[in-house]
Amino acid sequence: MTETLVPTVNRLPIAQERRIVTPIPGPKSQALQKRRLAVIPAGVSSAQPFFIERAHGAIVVDVDGNQFIDLGAGIGVMTIGHTDDAVVAAASAQLAEFTHVVFTVTPYEGYVRVAELLAEHTPGDFPKKTVLLNSGAEAVENAVKIARKYTGRSGVAVLDHAYHGRTNLTMAMTHKAMPYKLGFGPFASDVYHAPNSYPFRDGLSGTDAAARTIAYLDKVVGASDLACLVVEPIQGEGGFVVPADGYLPALQEWCRANGVVFIADEIQSGMARTGRYFASEHSGIVPDVVLSAKGIAGGLPIAGVTGRAEIMDASHPGGLGGTFAGNPVAAAAAIAVFHEIESRGLLAEAERIEAILLPALLGLKARYDVIGDVRGRGAMLAMELVLPGTSEPNPGAVAAITAYAAQNGVLLLNAGTWGNVIRFLPSLAISDDLLREAITVIDDALAAL
């Protein structure tokens, strides 16, 4: 019988350095993998074979004592760094007070304060209201539900290469079949996929790309049947696709003219990730509704749907909520994250990371013709890999580079419809030296292809 371990608080310092002391995976990770295979279904896969035991700042430590530079940050969740001291303190203090009461039965201040902070920091100076939820997919579902109630329409439009979640509705909204949708249908109806702006692949200006998208929405969907258009200002799982200038403002203008709710899915791109609180600010758009999750609470599960008060009030009492939605411990952590971003000037840290990482990636692109494109903003950057001399996707190169990096102490994430993008989501706590060291490993990986 396997012994059940009782967790203990372990706040020993973690040196912010890369350190590999065993083969990857090490013996303890291999033993855990055997236990995992006996009780975890194959559908819950992992990109890496090592098991994490501790983390702080920009470093994760596995059970064998290996230390990795984390350039994925829990897919953008640990934006202000692993086990940030202020977040840990806030969550710990709330744990000692109460952990759960259900806001829809007996409310509490933390939920209200998070809603106030989201109203203050999302784009737009109009009255806003927020419903808190548990996950990004749940935020997307509720935003669609609210838009349908507000407009009295059923249609939902999304963009090609989008990722919005793994629930039934959000699977229908997600572009990529494998691994997110294949075999899991039938899916929710009245979801329409419009062509997006993908400058590296379509070469279109923002004006021309918007005209193509709008033509689809007008002719294939019909504006009078459309409740909402859901866009990622920078696409996440789709490959960190940054639309051409002018594309998103044109879509917003069309939505406004046709009574369509314009929803910005900022689940991966929001909360200081791009050097602004929300990536929408870079494009000069003011969405009707903004979705938050991932980086909002330093690793604790919470999500928000924040929108114009008149839209958010469309639901009848009792129509929104959930048992764990806006959990008080997660709310306390989210309040701490907002405080840390402000008090430590972390928006500037995202700009610092871009100033180091973007030129380094462009330098690699100049030397290696397997890199077709480098793009992104702030601490949300990517390189798209192609077969040399073409624009054909090269997922094999991504797999080789991420594997090499892991063996040498750098944790990378892939992305993209064809799996041919490496995305960089370092925490804002990462040092210049760690960034440069990680680039050296990636350079070696490219040279070894």
TITOR-219118 format. One line per field, with one value per residue (C-alpha): residue number from 0; residue in three letters; chain; x, y negated, z negated. Coordinates in nm, 4 decimals, m for minus. Layout:
// TITOR-219118
volo c(NUM; ...) .
tikol c(ALA; ...) .
lumti c(A; ...) .
px c(X; ...) .
py c(Y; ...) .
pz c(Z; ...) .
This chain:
// TITOR-219118
volo c(0; 1; 2; 3; 4; 5; 6; 7; 8; 9; 10; 11; 12; 13; 14; 15; 16; 17; 18; 19; 20; 21; 22; 23; 24; 25; 26; 27; 28; 29; 30; 31; 32; 33; 34; 35; 36; 37; 38; 39; 40; 41; 42; 43; 44; 45; 46; 47; 48; 49; 50; 51; 52; 53; 54; 55; 56; 57; 58; 59; 60; 61; 62; 63; 64; 65; 66; 67; 68; 69; 70; 71; 72; 73; 74; 75; 76; 77; 78; 79; 80; 81; 82; 83; 84; 85; 86; 87; 88; 89; 90; 91; 92; 93; 94; 95; 96; 97; 98; 99; 100; 101; 102; 103; 104; 105; 106; 107; 108; 109; 110; 111; 112; 113; 114; 115; 116; 117; 118; 119; 120; 121; 122; 123; 124; 125; 126; 127; 128; 129; 130; 131; 132; 133; 134; 135; 136; 137; 138; 139; 140; 141; 142; 143; 144; 145; 146; 147; 148; 149; 150; 151; 152; 153; 154; 155; 156; 157; 158; 159; 160; 161; 162; 163; 164; 165; 166; 167; 168; 169; 170; 171; 172; 173; 174; 175; 176; 177; 178; 179; 180; 181; 182; 183; 184; 185; 186; 187; 188; 189; 190; 191; 192; 193; 194; 195; 196; 197; 198; 199; 200; 201; 202; 203; 204; 205; 206; 207; 208; 209; 210; 211; 212; 213; 214; 215; 216; 217; 218; 219; 220; 221; 222; 223; 224; 225; 226; 227; 228; 229; 230; 231; 232; 233; 234; 235; 236; 237; 238; 239; 240; 241; 242; 243; 244; 245; 246; 247; 248; 249; 250; 251; 252; 253; 254; 255; 256; 257; 258; 259; 260; 261; 262; 263; 264; 265; 266; 267; 268; 269; 270; 271; 272; 273; 274; 275; 276; 277; 278; 279; 280; 281; 282; 283; 284; 285; 286; 287; 288; 289; 290; 291; 292; 293; 294; 295; 296; 297; 298; 299; 300; 301; 302; 303; 304; 305; 306; 307; 308; 309; 310; 311; 312; 313; 314; 315; 316; 317; 318; 319; 320; 321; 322; 323; 324; 325; 326; 327; 328; 329; 330; 331; 332; 333; 334; 335; 336; 337; 338; 339; 340; 341; 342; 343; 344; 345; 346; 347; 348; 349; 350; 351; 352; 353; 354; 355; 356; 357; 358; 359; 360; 361; 362; 363; 364; 365; 366; 367; 368; 369; 370; 371; 372; 373; 374; 375; 376; 377; 378; 379; 380; 381; 382; 383; 384; 385; 386; 387; 388; 389; 390; 391; 392; 393; 394; 395; 396; 397; 398; 399; 400; 401; 402; 403; 404; 405; 406; 407; 408; 409; 410; 411; 412; 413; 414; 415; 416; 417; 418; 419; 420; 421; 422; 423; 424; 425; 426; 427; 428; 429; 430; 431; 432; 433; 434; 435; 436; 437; 438; 439; 440; 441; 442; 443; 444; 445; 446; 447; 448) .
tikol c(MET; THR; GLU; THR; LEU; VAL; PRO; THR; VAL; ASN; ARG; LEU; PRO; ILE; ALA; GLN; GLU; ARG; ARG; ILE; VAL; THR; PRO; ILE; PRO; GLY; PRO; LYS; SER; GLN; ALA; LEU; GLN; LYS; ARG; ARG; LEU; ALA; VAL; ILE; PRO; ALA; GLY; VAL; SER; SER; ALA; GLN; PRO; PHE; PHE; ILE; GLU; ARG; ALA; HIS; GLY; ALA; ILE; VAL; VAL; ASP; VAL; ASP; GLY; ASN; GLN; PHE; ILE; ASP; LEU; GLY; ALA; GLY; ILE; GLY; VAL; MET; THR; ILE; GLY; HIS; THR; ASP; ASP; ALA; VAL; VAL; ALA; ALA; ALA; SER; ALA; GLN; LEU; ALA; GLU; PHE; THR; HIS; VAL; VAL; PHE; THR; VAL; THR; PRO; TYR; GLU; GLY; TYR; VAL; ARG; VAL; ALA; GLU; LEU; LEU; ALA; GLU; HIS; THR; PRO; GLY; ASP; PHE; PRO; LYS; LYS; THR; VAL; LEU; LEU; ASN; SER; GLY; ALA; GLU; ALA; VAL; GLU; ASN; ALA; VAL; LYS; ILE; ALA; ARG; LYS; TYR; THR; GLY; ARG; SER; GLY; VAL; ALA; VAL; LEU; ASP; HIS; ALA; TYR; HIS; GLY; ARG; THR; ASN; LEU; THR; MET; ALA; MET; THR; HIS; LYS; ALA; MET; PRO; TYR; LYS; LEU; GLY; PHE; GLY; PRO; PHE; ALA; SER; ASP; VAL; TYR; HIS; ALA; PRO; ASN; SER; TYR; PRO; PHE; ARG; ASP; GLY; LEU; SER; GLY; THR; ASP; ALA; ALA; ALA; ARG; THR; ILE; ALA; TYR; LEU; ASP; LYS; VAL; VAL; GLY; ALA; SER; ASP; LEU; ALA; CYS; LEU; VAL; VAL; GLU; PRO; ILE; GLN; GLY; GLU; GLY; GLY; PHE; VAL; VAL; PRO; ALA; ASP; GLY; TYR; LEU; PRO; ALA; LEU; GLN; GLU; TRP; CYS; ARG; ALA; ASN; GLY; VAL; VAL; PHE; ILE; ALA; ASP; GLU; ILE; GLN; SER; GLY; MET; ALA; ARG; THR; GLY; ARG; TYR; PHE; ALA; SER; GLU; HIS; SER; GLY; ILE; VAL; PRO; ASP; VAL; VAL; LEU; SER; ALA; LYS; GLY; ILE; ALA; GLY; GLY; LEU; PRO; ILE; ALA; GLY; VAL; THR; GLY; ARG; ALA; GLU; ILE; MET; ASP; ALA; SER; HIS; PRO; GLY; GLY; LEU; GLY; GLY; THR; PHE; ALA; GLY; ASN; PRO; VAL; ALA; ALA; ALA; ALA; ALA; ILE; ALA; VAL; PHE; HIS; GLU; ILE; GLU; SER; ARG; GLY; LEU; LEU; ALA; GLU; ALA; GLU; ARG; ILE; GLU; ALA; ILE; LEU; LEU; PRO; ALA; LEU; LEU; GLY; LEU; LYS; ALA; ARG; TYR; ASP; VAL; ILE; GLY; ASP; VAL; ARG; GLY; ARG; GLY; ALA; MET; LEU; ALA; MET; GLU; LEU; VAL; LEU; PRO; GLY; THR; SER; GLU; PRO; ASN; PRO; GLY; ALA; VAL; ALA; ALA; ILE; THR; ALA; TYR; ALA; ALA; GLN; ASN; GLY; VAL; LEU; LEU; LEU; ASN; ALA; GLY; THR; TRP; GLY; ASN; VAL; ILE; ARG; PHE; LEU; PRO; SER; LEU; ALA; ILE; SER; ASP; ASP; LEU; LEU; ARG; GLU; ALA; ILE; THR; VAL; ILE; ASP; ASP; ALA; LEU; ALA; ALA; LEU) .
lumti c(A; A; A; A; A; A; A; A; A; A; A; A; A; A; A; A; A; A; A; A; A; A; A; A; A; A; A; A; A; A; A; A; A; A; A; A; A; A; A; A; A; A; A; A; A; A; A; A; A; A; A; A; A; A; A; A; A; A; A; A; A; A; A; A; A; A; A; A; A; A; A; A; A; A; A; A; A; A; A; A; A; A; A; A; A; A; A; A; A; A; A; A; A; A; A; A; A; A; A; A; A; A; A; A; A; A; A; A; A; A; A; A; A; A; A; A; A; A; A; A; A; A; A; A; A; A; A; A; A; A; A; A; A; A; A; A; A; A; A; A; A; A; A; A; A; A; A; A; A; A; A; A; A; A; A; A; A; A; A; A; A; A; A; A; A; A; A; A; A; A; A; A; A; A; A; A; A; A; A; A; A; A; A; A; A; A; A; A; A; A; A; A; A; A; A; A; A; A; A; A; A; A; A; A; A; A; A; A; A; A; A; A; A; A; A; A; A; A; A; A; A; A; A; A; A; A; A; A; A; A; A; A; A; A; A; A; A; A; A; A; A; A; A; A; A; A; A; A; A; A; A; A; A; A; A; A; A; A; A; A; A; A; A; A; A; A; A; A; A; A; A; A; A; A; A; A; A; A; A; A; A; A; A; A; A; A; A; A; A; A; A; A; A; A; A; A; A; A; A; A; A; A; A; A; A; A; A; A; A; A; A; A; A; A; A; A; A; A; A; A; A; A; A; A; A; A; A; A; A; A; A; A; A; A; A; A; A; A; A; A; A; A; A; A; A; A; A; A; A; A; A; A; A; A; A; A; A; A; A; A; A; A; A; A; A; A; A; A; A; A; A; A; A; A; A; A; A; A; A; A; A; A; A; A; A; A; A; A; A; A; A; A; A; A; A; A; A; A; A; A; A; A; A; A; A; A; A; A; A; A; A; A; A; A; A; A; A; A; A; A; A; A; A; A; A; A; A; A; A; A; A; A; A; A; A; A; A; A; A; A; A; A; A; A; A; A; A; A; A) .
px c(0.0000; 0.1340; 0.1899; m0.0226; 0.1949; 0.0690; 0.1848; 0.3927; 0.4799; 0.8228; 0.9457; 1.3148; 1.4770; 1.5043; 1.8106; 1.7112; 1.9421; 1.9295; 2.0670; 2.0506; 2.1735; 2.0195; 1.9204; 1.5771; 1.3528; 1.5278; 1.4600; 1.1934; 1.0065; 1.0259; 0.8762; 0.5955; 0.5289; 0.4630; 0.2126; 0.0538; m0.0043; m0.2002; m0.4534; m0.4586; m0.6367; m0.4379; m0.6390; m0.4680; m0.1295; 0.1803; 0.4300; 0.7250; 0.8196; 0.9385; 0.7296; 0.7468; 0.7902; 0.8545; 0.8727; 0.9525; 1.0029; 1.1039; 1.2415; 1.0615; 1.2258; 1.1438; 1.1321; 1.4899; 1.6275; 1.6645; 1.5938; 1.4400; 1.4048; 1.0297; 0.9378; 0.5791; 0.4658; 0.1837; 0.0589; 0.0656; m0.0833; 0.2208; 0.2614; 0.4052; 0.6145; 0.5730; 0.4803; 0.4908; 0.5288; 0.2375; 0.0021; 0.1003; 0.0498; m0.2920; m0.4192; m0.2815; m0.4503; m0.7840; m0.7481; m0.7436; m1.0658; m1.3011; m1.2484; m1.5987; m1.9535; m2.0961; m2.1296; m2.4825; m2.5924; m2.3859; m2.1647; m1.8227; m1.6018; m1.3265; m1.5572; m1.6715; m1.3152; m1.2031; m1.4999; m1.4013; m1.0439; m1.1552; m1.3908; m1.1005; m0.8423; m1.0331; m1.0569; m1.3350; m1.4536; m1.8226; m1.9999; m1.9001; m2.0037; m1.8344; m1.9360; m1.6582; m1.6218; m1.3710; m1.1943; m1.1381; m1.3782; m1.6462; m1.5891; m1.6355; m1.9550; m2.1037; m2.0068; m2.1910; m2.4899; m2.5041; m2.4691; m2.7511; m2.9757; m2.8921; m2.9419; m3.2118; m3.0022; m2.8330; m2.5372; m2.1779; m1.8893; m1.5231; m1.2068; m1.0006; m0.7138; m0.8953; m0.8843; m1.1626; m1.1765; m1.2728; m1.6360; m1.9025; m1.9728; m1.6093; m1.4962; m1.7351; m1.5708; m1.2153; m1.0530; m0.8162; m0.9629; m0.6716; m0.6369; m0.9212; m1.2281; m1.1688; m1.4311; m1.6024; m1.9023; m2.1757; m2.1021; m2.3139; m2.4867; m2.4965; m2.1173; m1.9489; m1.5763; m1.4740; m1.1350; m0.8944; m0.5926; m0.2708; m0.0082; 0.2627; 0.0330; m0.2194; m0.0106; m0.3220; m0.3424; m0.5696; m0.8254; m0.8301; m0.8348; m1.1229; m1.3171; m1.2773; m1.3974; m1.6903; m1.7972; m1.8170; m2.0164; m2.2555; m2.3084; m2.2659; m2.3935; m2.6095; m2.5644; m2.9266; m2.8810; m2.5477; m2.5317; m2.1561; m1.8160; m1.5472; m1.1869; m0.8471; m0.6534; m0.3473; m0.4380; m0.3001; m0.3061; m0.3497; 0.0156; 0.0363; m0.1016; m0.0987; m0.3553; m0.2549; m0.2979; m0.6541; m0.8091; m0.9667; m1.0931; m1.2724; m1.4382; m1.5431; m1.6925; m1.8899; m2.0171; m2.1270; m2.3114; m2.4949; m2.5807; m2.3352; m2.1630; m1.7860; m1.6119; m1.2348; m1.1029; m0.8040; m0.7654; m0.4058; m0.3153; m0.4488; m0.3259; 0.0014; 0.1225; 0.1827; 0.2996; m0.0554; m0.3204; m0.5044; m0.3762; m0.6842; m0.5169; m0.2432; m0.5040; m0.7010; m1.0225; m1.2711; m1.4583; m1.8137; m1.7036; m1.3562; m1.2720; m1.0030; m0.8515; m0.5036; m0.2746; m0.5372; m0.4757; m0.1197; m0.2129; m0.5436; m0.8536; m1.0686; m1.2026; m1.4037; m1.6548; m1.6432; m1.8670; m2.0869; m2.3330; m2.6385; m2.5132; m2.4152; m2.7525; m2.9433; m2.9580; m3.2353; m3.1402; m2.9994; m2.9011; m2.5289; m2.2943; m2.1653; m2.0796; m1.7095; m1.7314; m1.5295; m1.3878; m1.2700; m0.9148; m0.8733; m1.0276; m0.7744; m0.4943; m0.6339; m0.6439; m0.2791; m0.1872; m0.3408; m0.1525; 0.1766; 0.1390; 0.0834; 0.3289; 0.6153; 0.5590; 0.5248; 0.3873; 0.7345; 0.8808; 0.6888; 0.8426; 1.1870; 1.1405; 1.0344; 1.3395; 1.5670; 1.3777; 1.2435; 1.5834; 1.7326; 1.4631; 1.5016; 1.8750; 1.8067; 1.5699; 1.8467; 2.0745; 1.8352; 1.6047; 1.3829; 1.2361; 0.9721; 0.8306; 0.8854; 0.5940; 0.4153; 0.4141; 0.5702; 0.6191; 0.3995; 0.6276; 0.6589; 0.8561; 0.6901; 0.9011; 0.8826; 1.0528; 1.3560; 1.2905; 0.9121; 0.6223; 0.5233; 0.4723; 0.7524; 0.6141; 0.9011; 1.1489; 0.9334; 0.9253; 1.3021; 1.3759; 1.1391; 1.2806; 1.6408; 1.5592; 1.3960; 1.6980; 1.9087; 1.6976; 1.4624; 1.0867; 0.9217; 0.5647; 0.4454; 0.1382; m0.0238; m0.2833; m0.0077; 0.1983; 0.4818; 0.5066; 0.7187; 0.5583; 0.7394; 0.5414; 0.8059; 0.6981; 0.7621; 0.9944; 1.2506; 1.5920; 1.7809; 2.0489; 1.7993; 1.6443; 1.9829; 2.0805; 1.7586; 1.8241; 2.1688; 2.0072; 1.7544; 2.0384; 2.2142; 1.8892; 1.8482; 2.2078; 2.1488; 1.8506) .
py c(0.0000; m0.3435; m0.5782; m0.8926; m1.1967; m1.4852; m1.8127; m2.0463; m2.4094; m2.4238; m2.7765; m2.7011; m2.9479; m2.8434; m2.9867; m3.1508; m2.9374; m2.6478; m2.3250; m1.9698; m1.7005; m1.3800; m1.2475; m1.3779; m1.2250; m1.1385; m0.8229; m0.9791; m1.1143; m0.7732; m0.6105; m0.8663; m0.8083; m0.4392; m0.5352; m0.7914; m0.5448; m0.3190; m0.5822; m0.8759; m0.8346; m0.8636; m1.1707; m1.3690; m1.3886; m1.5872; m1.7549; m1.6731; m1.3533; m1.5121; m1.5856; m1.9269; m1.9544; m2.3246; m2.6545; m3.0198; m3.3178; m3.1877; m2.8509; m2.5175; m2.2297; m1.8654; m1.5815; m1.4849; m1.8307; m1.9506; m2.3218; m2.4502; m2.8010; m2.8201; m2.9973; m2.8683; m2.9913; m2.7386; m2.8463; m3.2094; m3.1679; m3.2530; m3.5974; m3.7632; m3.4577; m3.1258; m3.1423; m3.5206; m3.6171; m3.8619; m3.6154; m3.3332; m3.5609; m3.6828; m3.3334; m3.1948; m3.4685; m3.4025; m3.0282; m3.0987; m3.3053; m3.1052; m2.9035; m2.8760; m3.0027; m3.0527; m3.4171; m3.3601; m3.2561; m3.4752; m3.7361; m3.8581; m4.1580; m3.9830; m3.9080; m4.2708; m4.4011; m4.1844; m4.3150; m4.6727; m4.6133; m4.4598; m4.7509; m4.9892; m4.8142; m4.6772; m4.9133; m5.1737; m5.4381; m5.3380; m5.1609; m4.7923; m4.4852; m4.1473; m3.7897; m3.5729; m3.2092; m2.9234; m2.8879; m3.0462; m2.8115; m2.8923; m3.2628; m3.2113; m3.0110; m3.2766; m3.5614; m3.3894; m3.3232; m3.6894; m3.8138; m3.5879; m3.7100; m4.0745; m4.0602; m3.7962; m3.6328; m3.2924; m3.3105; m3.3079; m3.4063; m3.3253; m3.3505; m3.0821; m2.9463; m3.0499; m2.8555; m2.9108; m2.5919; m2.2251; m2.2308; m2.1447; m2.5036; m2.6146; m2.3069; m2.4199; m2.7629; m2.6248; m2.5918; m2.2985; m1.9469; m1.7450; m1.7106; m1.9330; m1.8224; m1.5006; m1.2389; m1.4448; m1.5694; m1.6510; m2.0118; m2.3124; m2.4707; m2.8280; m2.8711; m3.0201; m3.0331; m3.3417; m3.3962; m3.5933; m3.8165; m3.6114; m3.8422; m3.5789; m3.3502; m3.5735; m3.8871; m4.1027; m4.4514; m4.5016; m4.6689; m4.3848; m4.1126; m4.2859; m4.3160; m3.9410; m3.8616; m4.1027; m3.9653; m3.6193; m3.7466; m3.9393; m3.6754; m3.3408; m3.4207; m3.7312; m4.0101; m4.0028; m3.6472; m3.7139; m3.7646; m3.8117; m3.8044; m3.6557; m3.7482; m3.6983; m4.0273; m3.8021; m3.4420; m3.2015; m2.8333; m2.9398; m3.0470; m3.3979; m3.5437; m3.9245; m4.0699; m4.3359; m4.6987; m4.8210; m4.4731; m4.4637; m4.8260; m4.7526; m4.4453; m4.6402; m4.9153; m4.6563; m4.4955; m4.8311; m4.9180; m4.5857; m4.5416; m4.2522; m4.2199; m4.2460; m4.0108; m4.0115; m3.6789; m3.8053; m3.4843; m3.4331; m3.7830; m3.9822; m4.0804; m4.2596; m3.9869; m4.2195; m4.5329; m4.6598; m4.5248; m4.3927; m4.3356; m4.5114; m4.8374; m4.7856; m4.7767; m5.0752; m4.8773; m4.8986; m4.5664; m4.5410; m4.2423; m4.1338; m3.7821; m3.7212; m3.4061; m3.2443; m3.5188; m3.6935; m3.5102; m3.3795; m3.0169; m2.9939; m2.9180; m3.2218; m3.3882; m3.6973; m3.8235; m4.2032; m4.4109; m4.7093; m4.7294; m4.7195; m4.4001; m4.2296; m4.3164; m4.1397; m3.8153; m3.7567; m3.7044; m3.3561; m3.3152; m3.3602; m3.2039; m2.8681; m2.6801; m2.7656; m3.0776; m3.3638; m3.1469; m3.3694; m3.2310; m3.2795; m3.6265; m3.7212; m3.6035; m3.8059; m4.1225; m4.0611; m4.0171; m4.3538; m4.5146; m4.3580; m4.4714; m4.8292; m4.8493; m4.6784; m4.8386; m4.5034; m4.6443; m4.7837; m4.4395; m4.2961; m4.5671; m4.4825; m4.1185; m4.2130; m4.4391; m4.1406; m3.8466; m3.9912; m4.1030; m3.7700; m3.5758; m3.7975; m3.7301; m3.3561; m3.4045; m3.5779; m3.2772; m2.9834; m2.9566; m2.7126; m3.0171; m3.1661; m3.4345; m3.6011; m3.7924; m3.8993; m4.1705; m4.2076; m3.8732; m3.6993; m3.6176; m3.3331; m3.1954; m2.9952; m2.7169; m2.6154; m2.3817; m2.5829; m2.7811; m2.7457; m2.8522; m2.4903; m2.4200; m2.2290; m2.0674; m1.8200; m2.1008; m2.2289; m1.8839; m1.8474; m2.1919; m2.1598; m1.8141; m1.9370; m2.2371; m2.0231; m1.7959; m2.1058; m2.2831; m2.5089; m2.4527; m2.5552; m2.5332; m2.4649; m2.6153; m2.6729; m2.4993; m2.2860; m2.2529; m2.4480; m2.7442; m2.7827; m3.0322; m3.2245; m3.3138; m3.3865; m3.5274; m3.8958; m3.7927; m3.6403; m3.8050; m3.9279; m3.6662; m3.3777; m3.5006; m3.5165; m3.1754; m3.0243; m3.1766; m3.0151; m2.6723; m2.7386; m2.8457; m2.5154; m2.3280; m2.5001; m2.4232; m2.0558; m2.0195) .
pz c(0.0000; 0.0940; m0.1977; m0.1946; m0.2559; m0.4672; m0.3095; m0.5222; m0.4663; m0.3035; m0.2410; m0.2075; 0.0332; 0.3965; 0.5677; 0.8951; 1.1049; 1.3488; 1.2045; 1.3439; 1.1024; 1.2464; 1.5863; 1.6918; 1.5700; 1.2457; 1.0397; 0.8180; 1.1199; 1.2846; 0.9744; 0.9650; 1.3334; 1.2644; 0.9941; 1.2250; 1.5071; 1.2709; 1.1635; 1.4104; 1.7476; 2.0686; 2.1682; 1.8925; 2.0586; 1.9617; 2.1896; 1.9635; 1.7752; 1.4497; 1.1387; 0.9734; 0.5966; 0.5316; 0.7173; 0.6556; 0.8809; 1.2244; 1.1107; 1.0676; 0.8801; 0.9473; 0.6963; 0.7836; 0.7094; 1.0687; 1.1188; 1.4413; 1.5807; 1.6310; 1.9553; 1.9455; 1.6029; 1.5795; 1.9267; 1.8249; 1.4781; 1.2663; 1.4203; 1.1104; 1.0173; 0.8396; 0.4689; 0.4640; 0.0985; 0.0932; 0.2639; 0.0284; m0.2727; m0.1549; m0.0757; m0.4026; m0.6057; m0.4351; m0.4931; m0.8652; m0.8472; m0.6220; m0.3063; m0.1645; m0.2197; 0.1365; 0.2374; 0.3697; 0.0191; m0.2153; m0.0408; m0.1532; m0.0835; 0.1135; 0.4054; 0.4138; 0.4011; 0.6954; 0.8967; 0.8074; 0.9213; 1.2504; 1.3132; 1.2511; 1.4684; 1.7683; 2.0688; 2.0714; 1.8271; 1.8263; 1.5350; 1.5214; 1.3287; 1.2798; 1.2121; 1.0695; 1.1703; 1.1490; 1.4843; 1.8201; 1.9962; 1.7406; 1.8009; 2.1756; 2.1212; 1.8947; 2.1268; 2.4115; 2.1858; 2.0806; 2.4405; 2.5556; 2.2742; 2.3465; 2.7244; 2.7502; 3.0228; 3.0289; 3.2695; 3.1448; 3.3719; 3.3067; 3.5139; 3.6846; 3.4708; 3.1511; 2.8263; 2.5721; 2.3610; 2.3351; 2.2178; 2.4728; 2.5776; 2.5651; 2.7604; 3.0330; 3.0170; 3.0239; 3.3675; 3.3233; 3.3297; 3.1918; 2.8989; 2.7791; 2.9768; 3.1687; 3.0843; 2.8133; 3.0159; 3.0882; 2.9988; 2.9135; 3.2113; 3.3483; 3.3307; 3.6390; 3.7206; 3.9155; 4.0839; 3.8665; 3.9206; 3.9326; 4.0872; 4.1248; 4.3223; 4.4984; 4.5624; 4.5350; 4.3897; 4.0934; 4.3201; 4.5716; 4.3055; 4.1276; 4.4541; 4.5059; 4.1528; 4.1742; 4.5124; 4.3555; 4.0582; 4.2827; 4.5519; 4.3747; 4.0250; 4.0536; 3.8035; 3.6898; 3.5573; 3.3843; 3.0077; 2.9753; 3.1376; 2.9109; 2.9953; 2.8343; 2.8774; 2.9037; 2.9719; 2.7121; 2.8001; 3.1638; 3.1665; 3.0175; 3.3379; 3.3204; 3.5635; 3.8134; 3.7072; 3.7460; 3.7570; 3.4109; 3.4158; 3.7436; 3.5937; 3.2867; 3.5029; 3.6993; 3.3775; 3.2393; 3.5604; 3.5597; 3.1930; 3.1469; 2.8084; 2.8573; 2.6098; 2.5526; 2.4243; 2.2237; 2.0262; 2.1437; 2.2621; 1.9668; 1.6197; 1.7074; 1.9417; 2.2397; 2.0577; 2.0148; 1.7830; 2.0891; 2.4414; 2.5826; 2.4819; 2.7420; 3.0189; 2.8943; 2.8502; 2.5639; 2.5477; 2.4179; 2.2079; 2.0934; 1.9704; 1.7070; 1.5562; 1.5515; 1.4148; 1.2032; 0.8733; 0.8656; 0.9248; 0.7420; 0.9518; 1.0211; 1.3353; 1.4174; 1.6709; 1.6583; 1.8804; 1.9355; 1.6486; 1.8746; 2.0417; 1.7179; 1.5593; 1.8371; 1.6385; 1.3900; 1.0210; 0.9685; 1.3334; 1.2679; 1.0140; 0.8965; 0.5789; 0.5770; 0.7968; 0.6493; 0.3703; 0.0827; 0.0741; 0.4488; 0.4199; 0.1515; 0.3798; 0.6715; 0.4600; 0.3712; 0.7384; 0.8292; 0.5391; 0.6447; 1.0064; 0.8905; 0.6005; 0.7854; 1.1247; 1.2957; 1.6200; 1.6788; 1.6040; 1.8989; 2.1163; 1.9753; 2.0715; 2.4238; 2.4571; 2.3855; 2.5285; 2.8542; 2.9940; 2.8863; 3.0733; 3.3789; 3.3628; 3.3674; 3.6618; 3.8567; 3.8016; 3.8335; 4.1355; 3.9467; 3.7673; 3.9955; 3.7684; 3.4302; 3.2762; 2.9595; 2.6957; 2.3533; 2.1814; 2.4398; 2.7321; 2.9806; 3.2690; 3.5460; 3.6950; 4.0599; 4.3011; 4.4180; 4.7323; 4.7025; 4.4829; 4.4189; 4.0457; 3.8735; 3.5565; 3.5469; 3.4832; 3.1967; 3.0387; 3.0696; 2.9260; 2.6283; 2.5478; 2.5700; 2.3531; 2.0848; 2.0699; 2.0134; 1.7546; 1.9543; 1.9593; 2.2884; 2.4199; 2.7704; 2.9372; 3.2749; 3.4868; 3.6412; 3.3211; 3.4817; 3.2432; 2.9295; 2.6929; 2.4236; 2.1106; 1.8458; 1.5139; 1.4609; 1.1774; 1.4131; 1.4168; 1.7209; 1.6567; 1.6545; 1.9785; 2.1471; 2.0117; 2.1460; 2.4875; 2.4888; 2.4328; 2.7099; 2.9406; 2.8691; 2.9369; 3.2740; 3.3633; 3.2798; 3.5151) .
